[in-house]
Amino acid sequence: MNPLFLLLPVFVPIAGGFLILLLRFQDDRKRDIYSESVALLTSVLVWISLLAVRRDPLDIYHFTEGFSITFRADGLGSLFAGMVSLMWPVVMQYAFVYMKETKRKNMFFAFYIMTFGVTNGIAFAANLTTMYVFFEMLTLVTIPLVFYYQDHESLYAARKYALYTIGGAALAFFSVIMAAVYGKGGPFVYGGSMDTTVDPVLMRVVFLFGFFGFGTKAAVFPLNGWLPTASAAPTPVTALLHAVAVVNSGVFAIMRLSWYVFGPDFLLGTKGQRIALTVCIFTIVYAAALAVKERHFKRRLAESTVSNLSYMLFGVLLMTPEGFTAGMLHMVFHSLMKMLLFLCAGAFMHVTGGAYVYETNGIGRKMPATFGMYTVGALALTGIPLFCGFVSKWFLVMAGLHAGTDLGLVGAAALITAAFLCAIYTLSVSIRAFFPVRGHEWKGARGGHGEVERGMLIPKLIFTVLNVVFGIWFQPLLHYLQRIASGQI
C-alpha cells in the first residue's frame, strides 16, 4: 500500500477533533458515539498502516535540504503507534463516564481526539524535523486539557506545563538546527545519521541539548516539576496523556535521538552518555523518594511516573541492544501498569470526592473491585513475579549488569532501590484500603460509596488482565523488540 496512507491516522483525528468544535454537540450520547467512532477509525487506520503500508519514506513538504516533513512507519514508530492506538479507544469509554457531569465537554473531547492524531505524527515521523514539529504540536493541543477545570490549581498547572515544555523545546531546537546543517535534517537511520566527524565535542554537546530538551516531556531531573502539578487535569488526561502519550513521547524522542540520529557507536563511553545516564539514575531514586513522601493520590502516581520514565531512559542510554530492548519493554509495560493505577485512583476520586492517600482508609471494603485491581497494578509496578513489571525490570537490571560499566552497576542498584520504595508508596494504599485503622475510616466528601459504573470498570478490568497476561506470556513482544533493537526492522 502507498505510504501516502500514513497521513490518514495523523490527520483524520485532528480534523475529527476540530469538527467537534464546529458542530458543538448538545447531546452527550451523540458526542460520545462520534468521539468513539473517530478513535476506533483512527486505531484501524494505524493498524492498516502498520500491516500493509510500504516502509518507504513519504516526503510531503520540502523546504531546504535540511528541513522536510517526512513520514515513515519503521519498527520503533510502529511500536509506539500500535501501543497508543490500542489504549486510546478503551480509555475513551472511561472518559465518557468520568466527564459526564462536567462542563465544556465539546472542548475536552475535541482536544482529546486531536492529541491522538498528533501522537501518531510523532510515531510516524521519519526525521528529527518532522518529529520536532509534532512534538511541539503535542504541547499546544494538551495545554487546554490541563487547564480544563479552569480553577486556580489547573490554570497554574497549565502555565507550569507550558513553561517547562516550551523551554525544553528551545533546547531541543538547537539539536534540530544542527541536524539540518550536519545531518541532512536528521533522518532516522538505525545506528545514526549525523555527521559526527566534523567536531565530536560539539556533537556531544548538541546531543545533551537534545536530551534535556526532549527529556523535559520525559520529566528528567531537574525538569520534572511540571508532571506532578499537571495531575490537576481530569483523570482521563493524567492517565492517557501523562502516563502514555506525552511522557512516552519524550522517551520516544530520546530513543530516536540516541539510536537513530547520533548513534550508539558515537555516544558509547563518552562524557555525553555519562552525563545523561547519571541524570537518569539520580531521577530514578529521587522521584521514587518523592513518591513515598507525597500524600496526594494522583501526584504520588505522577512522581512514580517520573521515576519510571528514567527506568526506560537508563536502558536506552546504556547504548547496548540489550538495554534498548529493556527500555522499550518497560515503556510498554509501564503504560499498562500506570494506566491501571491512574484509572483506579480516578475512580476513587470520582465516587468519594477524596484526593489524598489517607482518605483511602477502609475504602477497599466499599470499592473491592477497584482496589483489588489497583493492588494488581501495584504488585506489577513493584516488580513482583508473574506480573508484567517484573519482566521489564528484570531485563533492565540485567542490561545494567551486563553493560560492564560503573554506571551500569550503579543504575542496577538504583533500580532495585526504587523498586523497594515503589512497594512502600503503592502497596501502602492497598493496605490502608483493605486493612484500615479502626475508627479512622473516611466517609467520603460526596457521601459516595460502592463501585463505579460499568463504563469505568471495564477499562480497568482490561488493563488488569493485560498486566497479568504479559507477566506470563511476553516472549513474542520481547522477540519483536529485540529485532527493533538490533536494527532488523
Secondary structure, 3 states (H helix, E strand, C coil): CCHHHHHHHHHHHHHHHHHHHHHCCCCHHHHHHHHHHHHHHHHHHHHHHHHHCCCCCEEEEEEECCEEEEECCCHHHHHHHHHHHHHHHHHHHHHHHHCCCCCCHHHHHHHHHHHHHHHHHHHHECEHHHHHHHHHHHHHHHHHHHCCCCCHHHHHHHHHHHHHHHHHHHHHHHHHHHHHHHCCCCECCCCCCCCCCCCHHHHHHHHHHHHHHHHCCCCCCCCCCHHHHHHHCCHHHHHHHHHHHHHHHHHHHHHHHHHHHHCHHHHCCCHHHHHHHHHHHHHHHHHHHHHHHCCEHHHHHHHHHHHHHHHHHHHHHCCCHHHHHHHHHHHHHHHHHHHHHHHHHHHHHHHHCCCEHHHHCCHHHCCHHHHHHHHHHHHHHHCCCCCHHHHHHHHHHHHHHHCCCHHHHHHHHHHHHHHHHHHHHHHHHHHHHHCCCCCCCCCCCCCCCCCCCHHHHHHHHHHHHHHHHHHHCCHHHHHHHHHHHCCCC
